Amino acid sequence: MNYKRVNEDYLDAEELEAISQRNDVIYEDVHENVFKVIRGERPDINLCNLPDAYYRFDDNDDFLDFCAKVRVVVDWPRQPLFRENANMNWIDVSNITDFTYAFRGLKHTIDISRWDVSNAETFDCMFRYSKFNGNIGEWDVRNVRNFSHMFAFSTFDGDISRWQVSDDADVTGMFDYDNEINAFHVPTVIRKDARRWTKTGIR
């Protein structure tokens, strides 16, 4: 039986053995097993131990459907995917452009620090009402044009000072209302937008 990576190269025997040892399972079909985990049919599969960018989403709707399933499963002790700081860097989102509501209301932090979001165009409400507070400071957000309400009512206070935010990006309510902008390490382009922000919050 063959086992595929996102780049369509077949895993060699050594790689396959390493993955199976880490997860105590052989991945017969990655796509099928991803959603079996989400549906609760395979709590024995630990997706958090997959190699970075192992599974690629090529369709925005499929990706957002996956995120919606992740959001509603909370405190499931048998499945590491939904635990605090769960590693989700095995997901390749390099072809995804729309992250709207992706983790809205998420009840815990996940590790998506190594996601390639360089093709992203909108982060509208991505972490709104969430408890996400992960490290996303190295994300390439130069192509994002919509950051509106991205962290609104969230607990996020990470350092995103290295983000290169476009001057024409929409940052309306990016941190409103519970969070003050001076509680964040934010790019100058966001701070200087006096039409919508002051140093103590939304204008």
DOTOR-682983 format. One record per atom (N, C-alpha, C): residue in three letters; atom name; y, x, z. Coordinates in steps of 0.2 Angstrom, whole numbers. Layout:
   aa  at      Y      X      Z
  ALA  CA      Y      X      Z
...
//
This chain:
   aa  at      Y      X      Z
  MET   N     -6      4      0
  MET  CA      0      0      0
  MET   C      6      4      0
  ASN   N     11      2     -4
  ASN  CA     17      6     -4
  ASN   C     23      4      1
  TYR   N     27      8      3
  TYR  CA     32      6      7
  TYR   C     39      9      4
  LYS   N     44      4      4
  LYS  CA     50      6      1
  LYS   C     56      7      5
  ARG   N     60     12      3
  ARG  CA     67     13      6
  ARG   C     72      9      2
  VAL   N     78      9      4
  VAL  CA     83      5      0
  VAL   C     84      8     -6
  ASN   N     83     15     -7
  ASN  CA     85     18    -13
  ASN   C     79     17    -18
  GLU   N     74     13    -16
  GLU  CA     68     12    -20
  GLU   C     63     18    -21
  ASP   N     65     24    -17
  ASP  CA     60     29    -17
  ASP   C     54     27    -12
  TYR   N     48     29    -13
  TYR  CA     43     28     -9
  TYR   C     43     32     -3
  LEU   N     42     30      3
  LEU  CA     41     34      9
  LEU   C     35     38      8
  ASP   N     35     45      9
  ASP  CA     29     49      9
  ASP   C     25     48     16
  ALA   N     19     51     16
  ALA  CA     15     50     21
  ALA   C     18     52     28
  GLU   N     21     58     28
  GLU  CA     24     60     34
  GLU   C     29     56     37
  GLU   N     34     53     32
  GLU  CA     39     49     35
  GLU   C     36     42     37
  LEU   N     31     40     34
  LEU  CA     28     33     36
  LEU   C     25     34     43
  GLU   N     21     39     44
  GLU  CA     18     41     50
  GLU   C     23     41     56
  ALA   N     29     44     54
  ALA  CA     34     45     60
  ALA   C     37     38     61
  ILE   N     38     34     56
  ILE  CA     41     28     58
  ILE   C     36     23     62
  SER   N     30     23     60
  SER  CA     25     19     63
  SER   C     24     21     70
  GLN   N     24     28     71
  GLN  CA     23     30     78
  GLN   C     29     28     83
  ARG   N     35     28     80
  ARG  CA     41     26     84
  ARG   C     41     19     85
  ASN   N     38     15     81
  ASN  CA     39      8     81
  ASN   C     32      4     83
  ASP   N     27      8     83
  ASP  CA     20      5     84
  ASP   C     18     -1     79
  VAL   N     21      0     73
  VAL  CA     19     -5     68
  VAL   C     20     -2     61
  ILE   N     16     -4     57
  ILE  CA     17     -2     50
  ILE   C     21     -7     46
  TYR   N     27     -5     43
  TYR  CA     31    -10     39
  TYR   C     28    -12     32
  GLU   N     25    -17     32
  GLU  CA     21    -19     26
  GLU   C     27    -22     21
  ASP   N     31    -25     23
  ASP  CA     37    -28     19
  ASP   C     43    -28     23
  VAL   N     48    -24     21
  VAL  CA     54    -23     26
  VAL   C     58    -30     26
  HIS   N     59    -33     20
  HIS  CA     63    -39     20
  HIS   C     60    -44     24
  GLU   N     54    -45     23
  GLU  CA     50    -51     26
  GLU   C     50    -50     34
  ASN   N     49    -43     36
  ASN  CA     49    -42     43
  ASN   C     55    -42     46
  VAL   N     61    -41     43
  VAL  CA     68    -41     46
  VAL   C     69    -49     48
  PHE   N     67    -53     44
  PHE  CA     68    -60     45
  PHE   C     63    -63     50
  LYS   N     57    -60     50
  LYS  CA     52    -62     55
  LYS   C     54    -60     62
  VAL   N     58    -55     63
  VAL  CA     61    -53     69
  VAL   C     66    -57     71
  ILE   N     70    -59     66
  ILE  CA     76    -63     68
  ILE   C     74    -70     70
  ARG   N     68    -73     67
  ARG  CA     66    -79     68
  ARG   C     61    -79     75
  GLY   N     60    -73     77
  GLY  CA     56    -73     83
  GLY   C     49    -73     82
  GLU   N     46    -72     76
  GLU  CA     39    -72     74
  GLU   C     36    -65     75
  ARG   N     40    -60     76
  ARG  CA     38    -53     76
  ARG   C     42    -49     82
  PRO   N     41    -51     88
  PRO  CA     45    -47     93
  PRO   C     42    -40     94
  ASP   N     36    -39     91
  ASP  CA     33    -32     92
  ASP   C     37    -27     88
  ILE   N     41    -29     83
  ILE  CA     44    -24     78
  ILE   C     50    -22     81
  ASN   N     51    -16     82
  ASN  CA     57    -13     84
  ASN   C     61    -10     78
  LEU   N     66    -14     76
  LEU  CA     70    -12     70
  LEU   C     75     -7     72
  CYS   N     76     -6     78
  CYS  CA     82     -2     80
  CYS   C     80      6     79
  ASN   N     73      7     78
  ASN  CA     71     14     77
  ASN   C     70     16     70
  LEU   N     72     11     65
  LEU  CA     72     13     58
  LEU   C     77     18     56
  PRO   N     76     22     51
  PRO  CA     81     27     49
  PRO   C     87     24     47
  ASP   N     92     28     47
  ASP  CA     99     25     45
  ASP   C     99     23     38
  ALA   N    102     17     36
  ALA  CA    103     14     30
  ALA   C     96     13     26
  TYR   N     91     11     30
  TYR  CA     84     10     28
  TYR   C     84      3     24
  TYR   N     88     -2     26
  TYR  CA     87     -8     23
  TYR   C     94    -10     20
  ARG   N     95    -12     14
  ARG  CA    101    -13     11
  ARG   C    102    -21      9
  PHE   N    108    -23     11
  PHE  CA    110    -30      9
  PHE   C    114    -29      3
  ASP   N    113    -32     -2
  ASP  CA    117    -32     -9
  ASP   C    121    -38    -10
  ASP   N    120    -43     -6
  ASP  CA    123    -50     -7
  ASP   C    127    -52      0
  ASN   N    133    -54     -1
  ASN  CA    137    -55      5
  ASN   C    134    -61      9
  ASP   N    132    -66      5
  ASP  CA    129    -72      9
  ASP   C    123    -70     13
  ASP   N    119    -66     10
  ASP  CA    113    -64     13
  ASP   C    114    -60     20
  PHE   N    119    -56     19
  PHE  CA    121    -52     25
  PHE   C    124    -56     30
  LEU   N    129    -61     28
  LEU  CA    132    -65     33
  LEU   C    127    -70     36
  ASP   N    122    -72     33
  ASP  CA    117    -76     35
  ASP   C    113    -72     41
  PHE   N    111    -66     39
  PHE  CA    108    -61     44
  PHE   C    112    -61     50
  CYS   N    119    -60     50
  CYS  CA    123    -59     56
  CYS   C    123    -65     60
  ALA   N    123    -71     56
  ALA  CA    123    -77     60
  ALA   C    117    -78     64
  LYS   N    111    -76     62
  LYS  CA    105    -76     66
  LYS   C    105    -71     72
  VAL   N    108    -65     71
  VAL  CA    109    -61     76
  VAL   C    113    -63     82
  ARG   N    119    -67     80
  ARG  CA    123    -70     85
  ARG   C    120    -75     89
  VAL   N    116    -79     87
  VAL  CA    113    -84     91
  VAL   C    108    -82     95
  VAL   N    105    -77     94
  VAL  CA     99    -75     98
  VAL   C    102    -70    104
  VAL   N    102    -72    110
  VAL  CA    105    -68    115
  VAL   C    100    -67    121
  ASP   N    100    -61    124
  ASP  CA     96    -60    130
  ASP   C     89    -61    129
  TRP   N     86    -59    123
  TRP  CA     79    -59    122
  TRP   C     76    -53    123
  PRO   N     73    -52    129
  PRO  CA     71    -46    132
  PRO   C     65    -42    128
  ARG   N     62    -47    124
  ARG  CA     56    -44    120
  ARG   C     58    -40    114
  GLN   N     64    -41    112
  GLN  CA     66    -39    105
  GLN   C     72    -34    106
  PRO   N     71    -27    105
  PRO  CA     77    -23    106
  PRO   C     83    -24    102
  LEU   N     82    -27     96
  LEU  CA     87    -28     91
  LEU   C     93    -32     95
  PHE   N     92    -36    100
  PHE  CA     97    -40    103
  PHE   C     99    -37    109
  ARG   N     97    -31    111
  ARG  CA     99    -28    117
  ARG   C    106    -25    117
  GLU   N    109    -24    123
  GLU  CA    115    -20    123
  GLU   C    115    -13    119
  ASN   N    119    -12    115
  ASN  CA    120     -5    111
  ASN   C    114     -4    106
  ALA   N    111    -10    104
  ALA  CA    105     -9     99
  ALA   C    108     -6     93
  ASN   N    103     -1     91
  ASN  CA    105      3     85
  ASN   C    104     -2     78
  MET   N    109     -3     75
  MET  CA    109     -7     69
  MET   C    111     -3     63
  ASN   N    111      4     63
  ASN  CA    113      8     58
  ASN   C    108      9     52
  TRP   N    102      6     54
  TRP  CA     97      5     48
  TRP   C     99      0     43
  ILE   N    104     -3     44
  ILE  CA    106     -8     39
  ILE   C    111     -5     34
  ASP   N    110     -5     28
  ASP  CA    115     -2     23
  ASP   C    120     -8     21
  VAL   N    126     -7     22
  VAL  CA    131    -13     20
  VAL   C    136    -10     15
  SER   N    134     -4     12
  SER  CA    139     -1      7
  SER   C    141     -5      1
  ASN   N    137    -11      0
  ASN  CA    138    -15     -6
  ASN   C    142    -22     -3
  ILE   N    143    -22      3
  ILE  CA    146    -28      6
  ILE   C    153    -28      6
  THR   N    156    -33      3
  THR  CA    164    -33      3
  THR   C    167    -38      8
  ASP   N    163    -43     10
  ASP  CA    165    -49     15
  ASP   C    162    -48     21
  PHE   N    165    -47     27
  PHE  CA    163    -47     34
  PHE   C    165    -52     38
  THR   N    168    -58     35
  THR  CA    171    -63     38
  THR   C    166    -66     43
  TYR   N    168    -67     50
  TYR  CA    165    -70     55
  TYR   C    158    -66     56
  ALA   N    157    -60     54
  ALA  CA    150    -57     54
  ALA   C    148    -57     61
  PHE   N    152    -55     66
  PHE  CA    149    -55     73
  PHE   C    154    -59     78
  ARG   N    156    -64     75
  ARG  CA    161    -69     79
  ARG   C    157    -71     85
  GLY   N    159    -70     91
  GLY  CA    156    -73     97
  GLY   C    150    -69     99
  LEU   N    149    -63     97
  LEU  CA    143    -59     99
  LEU   C    143    -57    106
  LYS   N    138    -58    110
  LYS  CA    138    -58    117
  LYS   C    137    -51    120
  HIS   N    136    -46    115
  HIS  CA    135    -39    118
  HIS   C    137    -34    112
  THR   N    137    -28    114
  THR  CA    139    -22    109
  THR   C    133    -20    106
  ILE   N    134    -18     99
  ILE  CA    128    -15     95
  ILE   C    131     -9     92
  ASP   N    127     -5     90
  ASP  CA    129      2     87
  ASP   C    129      1     80
  ILE   N    135      1     77
  ILE  CA    136      0     70
  ILE   C    140      6     68
  SER   N    140     11     72
  SER  CA    145     17     71
  SER   C    145     20     64
  ARG   N    139     20     61
  ARG  CA    138     24     55
  ARG   C    137     20     49
  TRP   N    140     14     49
  TRP  CA    140      9     44
  TRP   C    145     12     38
  ASP   N    143     11     32
  ASP  CA    147     13     26
  ASP   C    151      7     24
  VAL   N    157      6     26
  VAL  CA    161      0     25
  VAL   C    166      1     20
  SER   N    165      6     16
  SER  CA    170      9     11
  SER   C    172      4      6
  ASN   N    167     -1      4
  ASN  CA    169     -6     -1
  ASN   C    171    -13      2
  ALA   N    172    -13      9
  ALA  CA    174    -19     12
  ALA   C    181    -21     10
  GLU   N    182    -27      9
  GLU  CA    189    -30      7
  GLU   C    191    -35     13
  THR   N    187    -38     17
  THR  CA    190    -42     22
  THR   C    186    -42     28
  PHE   N    189    -41     34
  PHE  CA    186    -41     40
  PHE   C    189    -47     44
  ASP   N    191    -52     41
  ASP  CA    194    -58     44
  ASP   C    189    -61     50
  CYS   N    192    -61     56
  CYS  CA    188    -64     62
  CYS   C    182    -60     63
  MET   N    181    -54     61
  MET  CA    174    -51     61
  MET   C    171    -51     68
  PHE   N    175    -49     73
  PHE  CA    173    -49     80
  PHE   C    177    -54     85
  ARG   N    180    -59     82
  ARG  CA    183    -64     86
  ARG   C    179    -67     91
  TYR   N    182    -67     97
  TYR  CA    178    -70    103
  TYR   C    172    -66    105
  SER   N    171    -60    103
  SER  CA    165    -56    104
  SER   C    166    -52    110
  LYS   N    161    -49    113
  LYS  CA    161    -44    118
  LYS   C    159    -37    115
  PHE   N    160    -36    108
  PHE  CA    159    -30    105
  PHE   C    164    -25    107
  ASN   N    161    -19    109
  ASN  CA    166    -13    111
  ASN   C    163     -7    108
  GLY   N    160     -7    102
  GLY  CA    156     -1    100
  GLY   C    161      4     96
  ASN   N    158     10     95
  ASN  CA    162     15     91
  ASN   C    162     14     84
  ILE   N    168     12     81
  ILE  CA    169     11     74
  ILE   C    175     15     72
  GLY   N    177     20     75
  GLY  CA    183     24     74
  GLY   C    182     28     67
  GLU   N    176     29     65
  GLU  CA    175     33     59
  GLU   C    174     29     53
  TRP   N    175     23     53
  TRP  CA    174     18     47
  TRP   C    180     20     42
  ASP   N    178     20     36
  ASP  CA    182     20     30
  ASP   C    185     13     28
  VAL   N    191     12     30
  VAL  CA    193      5     29
  VAL   C    199      5     24
  ARG   N    200     10     20
  ARG  CA    205     10     16
  ARG   C    206      4     11
  ASN   N    200      1      9
  ASN  CA    200     -4      4
  ASN   C    200    -11      7
  VAL   N    201    -11     14
  VAL  CA    201    -18     17
  VAL   C    208    -20     16
  ARG   N    209    -27     14
  ARG  CA    215    -30     14
  ARG   C    217    -35     19
  ASN   N    211    -37     22
  ASN  CA    212    -43     27
  ASN   C    209    -41     34
  PHE   N    213    -40     39
  PHE  CA    211    -38     45
  PHE   C    213    -44     50
  SER   N    215    -50     47
  SER  CA    217    -55     52
  SER   C    212    -57     57
  HIS   N    215    -57     63
  HIS  CA    211    -60     69
  HIS   C    204    -56     70
  MET   N    204    -50     67
  MET  CA    198    -46     68
  MET   C    195    -46     75
  PHE   N    200    -44     80
  PHE  CA    197    -43     86
  PHE   C    200    -49     91
  ALA   N    203    -54     88
  ALA  CA    206    -59     92
  ALA   C    202    -62     98
  PHE   N    204    -62    104
  PHE  CA    200    -64    110
  PHE   C    194    -61    111
  SER   N    194    -54    109
  SER  CA    188    -50    110
  SER   C    189    -45    116
  THR   N    184    -42    118
  THR  CA    185    -37    123
  THR   C    186    -30    120
  PHE   N    186    -29    114
  PHE  CA    187    -22    111
  PHE   C    193    -18    113
  ASP   N    192    -12    114
  ASP  CA    197     -8    116
  ASP   C    196     -1    114
  GLY   N    192      0    108
  GLY  CA    190      6    105
  GLY   C    196     10    102
  ASP   N    195     16    100
  ASP  CA    200     21     97
  ASP   C    199     20     89
  ILE   N    203     17     86
  ILE  CA    203     16     79
  ILE   C    209     20     76
  SER   N    212     25     79
  SER  CA    218     28     77
  SER   C    218     32     71
  ARG   N    211     33     69
  ARG  CA    210     37     62
  ARG   C    209     33     56
  TRP   N    209     26     57
  TRP  CA    209     22     52
  TRP   C    215     23     47
  GLN   N    214     23     41
  GLN  CA    219     23     36
  GLN   C    220     16     33
  VAL   N    224     12     36
  VAL  CA    225      5     34
  VAL   C    231      5     29
  SER   N    229      1     24
  SER  CA    234      0     18
  SER   C    240     -3     21
  ASP   N    246     -1     18
  ASP  CA    253     -4     20
  ASP   C    253    -12     18
  ASP   N    249    -14     13
  ASP  CA    249    -21     11
  ASP   C    244    -25     15
  ALA   N    240    -22     19
  ALA  CA    235    -26     22
  ALA   C    237    -31     27
  ASP   N    234    -37     27
  ASP  CA    236    -42     32
  ASP   C    233    -41     39
  VAL   N    237    -40     44
  VAL  CA    235    -38     51
  VAL   C    237    -44     55
  THR   N    238    -50     52
  THR  CA    240    -55     56
  THR   C    236    -57     62
  GLY   N    238    -57     68
  GLY  CA    234    -58     74
  GLY   C    228    -54     75
  MET   N    228    -48     73
  MET  CA    222    -44     73
  MET   C    220    -43     80
  PHE   N    224    -43     85
  PHE  CA    222    -42     92
  PHE   C    224    -48     96
  ASP   N    227    -53     94
  ASP  CA    229    -58     98
  ASP   C    224    -62    102
  TYR   N    226    -66    107
  TYR  CA    232    -66    111
  TYR   C    230    -62    118
  ASP   N    224    -62    119
  ASP  CA    222    -59    126
  ASP   C    223    -52    126
  ASN   N    223    -48    121
  ASN  CA    224    -41    121
  ASN   C    231    -39    119
  GLU   N    233    -34    122
  GLU  CA    240    -31    121
  GLU   C    238    -25    116
  ILE   N    243    -24    111
  ILE  CA    242    -19    107
  ILE   C    242    -12    110
  ASN   N    246    -11    115
  ASN  CA    246     -5    118
  ASN   C    240     -3    122
  ALA   N    235     -7    122
  ALA  CA    229     -6    126
  ALA   C    224     -3    121
  PHE   N    226     -2    114
  PHE  CA    222      1    109
  PHE   C    225      7    106
  HIS   N    220     11    104
  HIS  CA    222     17    100
  HIS   C    222     14     92
  VAL   N    228     12     90
  VAL  CA    228      9     83
  VAL   C    233     13     78
  PRO   N    231     12     72
  PRO  CA    235     16     67
  PRO   C    242     14     67
  THR   N    247     19     65
  THR  CA    254     17     65
  THR   C    256     11     60
  VAL   N    252     11     55
  VAL  CA    254      5     50
  VAL   C    253     -2     54
  ILE   N    249     -2     58
  ILE  CA    248     -9     62
  ILE   C    254     -9     67
  ARG   N    255     -4     71
  ARG  CA    261     -4     76
  ARG   C    267     -5     73
  LYS   N    269     -3     67
  LYS  CA    275     -3     64
  LYS   C    277    -10     61
  ASP   N    272    -14     60
  ASP  CA    273    -20     57
  ASP   C    277    -25     61
  ALA   N    283    -25     62
  ALA  CA    287    -28     66
  ALA   C    287    -36     65
  ARG   N    285    -38     59
  ARG  CA    285    -45     57
  ARG   C    280    -48     61
  ARG   N    275    -45     63
  ARG  CA    269    -48     67
  ARG   C    268    -45     74
  TRP   N    270    -39     75
  TRP  CA    268    -36     81
  TRP   C    274    -32     84
  THR   N    273    -32     91
  THR  CA    277    -28     95
  THR   C    273    -24     99
  LYS   N    275    -19    103
  LYS  CA    271    -15    107
  LYS   C    267    -18    112
  THR   N    269    -24    114
  THR  CA    266    -28    119
  THR   C    262    -34    117
  GLY   N    261    -35    110
  GLY  CA    257    -40    108
  GLY   C    260    -44    102
  ILE   N    258    -50    100
  ILE  CA    260    -53     94
  ILE   C    267    -56     95
  ARG   N    270    -55     89
  ARG  CA    277    -57     89
  ARG   C    278    -65     88
//
